[in-house]
Amino acid sequence: MNQKNVKECRRKGKQTMAELADRHVLYEKSVQCVASEYKFVSKTFRKLRKRKARYLREDFCGTAGMCCEWVKRKPDHTAVGVDIDGDVLDWGREHNLSRLKPGAHIRVSLLQEDVCKVTTPKPVDVVLAMNFSYQIFKTREQLGGYFRQVLKGLADDGVLFMDAFGGYESFKEIKEKRKLKGFKYIWEHASYNPISGEILCHIHFSFPDGSKMKKAFTYDWRLWTLPELQELLTGAGFSRVQVYWEQTDDETGEGTGKYKPATVGEADPGWVCFLVAEK
């Protein structure tokens, strides 16, 4: 039935739902949750440093959703977003920064630069490297170099926040689907090379009319393990690195969305956690 709808749209010269959709809007709805990310970062920083974080740098910022969330929350917050892709930065300016109040808008700067070379006018309290984007660096030399550059840009008591994923299903070539309002999100592990650790992932979207947005986003990464990441961060000069593991509800066995420092994790088929590295 749905494929008939797609063919009918094309016969009549109408655009399908996939053709009308904006991939960046879909990404923000299906992948990002800047409100919960903000809460974790601000709360954890304050607990570690006994003060509030004010100046944030969002590396691999894409549409700069977290930068905008950061400056909206407090009038003394400033943020700089860094991404090498000028097109996605332009999208963020048009769709996210434009919605900020003037007082908040002027406290966000977006830079089209290499995160391994970028500098800011003054040291930042927080650097974010979220959505696993740092996995674009496939060698220890490259990733270690990025971590050393982050360290240089942090204030004396600055903190780097990262996320990571793993579990035995992360090494499988699989597709995972999640139904959201108006569309389906599909995360695909297209290939994994156990010798090099390289992994090729895609995000696809499908729609009620049967149309699909295939390979809306593609990621050519190395799947780094938590021991490797901790060793590289320590080797780069960070004084302490902690893994924040998601807590589990004793009754349901499901994740609670709350993360705490841990040295032992569950051997789940799939997990996401945070790494918090202190200068």
N, C-alpha and C positions, 0 to 999 in steps of 0.2 A: 504493500500500500504506500509506504513512504517513498520507495524508489519511483513509483508511479507519479507521486507528487512532484518529485524533482524533475522527471522527464516532462511533466505537464508545464512546469514553470519555464523550462528551457524552450519548449515548443511555443509558448506564448511570449517569449522574450522577457520574462520576469526573472528577477534575481532570487536565488535561493537564500535561505537563512544564513548559510555559511558565507555566501558572497556578501551579504549585508553586514555581517558581524565584524567587529574590530578585535583583532587577536590580543591586543594589549589590555582591553577591557576584560576579556575572558580570562586572561592570565591573572589580573588583579583579583578577580572574583574567585578563582579556583585555587590559586597557589598562595597568595599573600594574605596575611592577617596583621596589618600594621598596628592595630590597637593592642593585640596581645603581645606582639614583639616589643612595642614601646614599653608596656608594663614590665616585661621581664628585664629589659635592658636598664631602665631607670631604677627599678627596685634593687636589682642585683648590684649595680654600681654604687648606689647609696649604702648598701649593706657592707660592701667591701671597703669603700673609701671614706665613709662617714661624712659625705657631702653629696650635693646634687651635681649630676653631670649637666653641662650647659652647651658645650660645643661638640657637635657630632659630625663625623665624616662617614658617608655611606659609599663604600667601594662597590663597583659593579652595580651602580644604583638603578640602571634601567630607567623606568618611568618616574623615579624619585619619590615613590610613595612614602617611604619612611622619612625622608627629609621633610616632606610636607606635614606628616603626622607629628614630627618632632617639634617644629616651630609653632604648630597650632596649640600645643599643650601648655606652653609657658611663654610669657612675653620676653623672657631673657634667654630663650633658646635660639641658637643659630645652627645652621647645617650647611654642609657642602656635599654635593653628590658628584661622584666621579664615574665616568663610563667612556669607553673608547668609541662607542657607536653614537654618532651625531644625530641620526634619525630618531632613535628612541629617546634621546634627550629632548629633541624638538617636540616629540609627542608629549613628554612629561610637562614641558613648559606650557603647551597649549591646553592640556586636559587636567593637569593637577595643580601646577603653580598658579594658573589663571584663576582658580577657584579660591585661593587664599585671600584673606583680607590684606589690604595694602601693608599694614604694619607687620604682618607675618611674611608676606611675599618678599620684602626687601632683606629678610634674614636668611634666605636660601640662595646659594650660588651653585650652579651646575657647570662642571668642567669636563670638556671632551679631552681626556688625557689618559695615558697609560698609568694604571694603579701602581706600577713598579717604579714610576718616576715622579709622580705627582708630589707637590709640596703645597702646604697651606700657609697663609700669612702668619699664623701662630699655631702652636701645638694644640691638638684636639683632645678632649676628654675621652671620647669614644670613637673607635673605628668599627664599623660593621662590615662583615664579609658574609652575607647571607645568601640563601637559595643555592648553596653549594657551588657558586660560580668560580671560586678559587681553584676548583678542580680542573680548570682549563690549563693549569700548570702541571705538566706531566712528569717532570723530573724533580728530584730533591733539590738540585741547584736552583731551578726556577722558583719553586714554591718557597724554599728557604730564603731566596732573595726578596721575594714579596714580603715575607714576614719581617725581614730586617728593615725594609723600607717603612712598613707600618710602625715598627718600634721607633724609628726616627721621628715620625710625625706625631707621636703621642706625647701628651704632657707627662711630667715626672710620675704622676700617679694614674696615668691613662690605662684604659682597658680595651682589649680587642675581643669582640664577640663574633663567633662563627657558628654555623650549624653544620651538621654532618649526618649522613644516613648510612645504613648498613643492614646486617642480618643476612641469613643464608639465601633468602630470595633475591637479594640485591645482585647476586652473581648469576641469576638465571635470566634467560631471554624470555621475558614475559610482558603481558599487558595488564594494567590495572585500570578499572573504570570506576568512575564516581559520578552519580547523577546529581546535578545542580539545577537551580531554577532556570529553565529555558534551554539548557544544553547539557551535554555529557562531557566530562573531562577524562581523557585517556592518557595515562603515563606508560610509555613503552621503553623497555630495555631491548633495543634492537640487536645489540651484539655486546659480548663481553669476552675479552682476551685474558685468560688467567695468567699468561706468561708476562705480559706487560702491565696488567691491571687496567688497560684502557676499556672504556665503556662508552657506547653510543646510545643516546637516549633521545626520544622524541615526545613532544606533547601534541596530541591531536584533540580536536573537538568535533562532536557530532550533534545534530539538531533534530527536533521532532519531525521536520519535513523530510527526513532521510538524507539530507545533505551533510557533507563532512568537510572540515578544514584539516586536511592531513599535513603533518609536519609543520604545524604552526610555529613551533620552536624546535630546534635541534641542538643537542649538546654533545660535543666530542670531548670527553673528559678522561681523567684517570681517577678511578675509585680509590681514594686514600682511606686507609684504616685509622682507627683512633690511636693506636700506639704510634704509628708513623707520624701523625699530625702532632701529637704531644711531644715526640722527640724533636721534630723540626722546629716547633715553637720554642722549646727550651734551648735548642742549639742556636736559635736566632738571638737569644738573649733575654727572653721573658723570664721574670723571676718566679712566677708560679702559673701553672696551667691546670685548670680543673674541668672535668667533664660534668655537665649538669644533665642528669638522667630523668626522664619522665616518671613521675610517681604513678602507682597503680592502685585503683580502687579495690579494696579487699573483697568486697561483695560481688562486684561485676567482673573483676579481672581486667577491666578496660583502663586505658590511660586517663589521667585526670586533667591533663593539660598543664600541670604544675611540675616544675623542674627543680631538682636539688642536687648539690654536689654528691658524687658517688665514685667509688672505686671498683664496684662490682655491678654489672648490668645483666639483664636477662638475655638469654640466647634466643631472642625472638626471630621469627622469619623476616620481619622488617621493623626498623626502628629509626627514629630521628632524635638527635640530641643536640645540645649546645656545648661548645668549648669556650671557656672564658680564660683569657690569657692576660695576666697583669704585668705591667712594665716594672 
